[in-house]
């Protein structure tokens, strides 16, 4: 499947850096979910996702324009994009014009977000044990988002609200894990 995708990207004269990321996405999806029904729309969706990384903002290319450039139906591109994002658990952010940007759960941004949330929640749990008071989760989320957007600058500010929502969910999950660890002892 990866070789077929490579031929597809080569034929479409896709830039090497995007091709490699798309090929890796194809490999990950196929190894987990099996072969897609249609190859070209699947390969196109993988390419669409990797070209719409949060760091690519502003990227005004719409799904419709992307489908036109690759000479395919927009509905097929959309179906495979949604399928890949759902099965591989991508986070989707939208800019002010509602264009989607895709955060790979195995990518750099997700790794940094996860690391900062995990360490911040761990520090907060320890602090709450010592001080016998807990910081409100929304305040912790605001601090983390500020750190990610304004200090580390790993996520563009345009995605601040959606990042906040993601961080809040991750704080809840991490808090439950740490609580379960503490209660086992």
DAMOWO-V925101 format. One record per backbone hydrogen bond with DSSP energy under -1.0 kcal/mol. NH is the residue of the N-H (numbers start at 1). CO is the residue of the C=O. If there is no record, write none. Layout:
# DAMOWO-V925101
nh:NH co:CO
nh:NH co:CO
This chain:
# DAMOWO-V925101
nh:5 co:1
nh:6 co:2
nh:7 co:3
nh:8 co:4
nh:9 co:5
nh:10 co:6
nh:11 co:7
nh:12 co:8
nh:13 co:10
nh:14 co:9
nh:19 co:15
nh:20 co:16
nh:21 co:17
nh:22 co:18
nh:23 co:19
nh:24 co:20
nh:25 co:21
nh:26 co:22
nh:27 co:23
nh:28 co:24
nh:29 co:25
nh:30 co:26
nh:31 co:27
nh:32 co:28
nh:33 co:29
nh:34 co:30
nh:43 co:39
nh:44 co:40
nh:45 co:41
nh:46 co:42
nh:47 co:43
nh:48 co:44
nh:49 co:45
nh:50 co:46
nh:51 co:47
nh:56 co:53
nh:57 co:54
nh:66 co:62
nh:67 co:63
nh:68 co:64
nh:69 co:65
nh:70 co:66
nh:71 co:68
nh:72 co:67
nh:77 co:73
nh:78 co:74
nh:79 co:75
nh:80 co:76
nh:81 co:77
nh:82 co:78
nh:83 co:79
nh:84 co:80
nh:85 co:81
nh:86 co:82
nh:87 co:83
nh:88 co:84
nh:90 co:85
nh:91 co:103
nh:93 co:101
nh:95 co:99
nh:98 co:95
nh:101 co:93
nh:102 co:52
nh:103 co:91
nh:107 co:104
nh:111 co:107
nh:112 co:108
nh:113 co:109
nh:114 co:110
nh:115 co:111
nh:116 co:112
nh:117 co:113
nh:118 co:114
nh:119 co:115
nh:120 co:116
nh:121 co:117
nh:122 co:118
nh:123 co:119
nh:124 co:120
nh:125 co:121
nh:126 co:122
nh:127 co:123
nh:128 co:124
nh:129 co:125
nh:130 co:126
nh:131 co:127
nh:132 co:128
nh:140 co:136
nh:141 co:137
nh:142 co:138
nh:143 co:139
nh:144 co:140
nh:145 co:141
nh:146 co:142
nh:147 co:143
nh:148 co:144
nh:149 co:145
nh:150 co:146
nh:152 co:147
nh:154 co:148
nh:155 co:148
nh:159 co:156
nh:160 co:157
nh:163 co:159
nh:164 co:160
nh:165 co:161
nh:166 co:162
nh:167 co:163
nh:168 co:164
nh:169 co:165
nh:170 co:166
nh:171 co:167
nh:172 co:168
nh:173 co:169
nh:174 co:170
nh:175 co:171
nh:176 co:172
nh:177 co:173
nh:178 co:174
nh:179 co:175
nh:180 co:176
nh:181 co:177
nh:182 co:178
nh:183 co:179
nh:184 co:180
nh:185 co:182
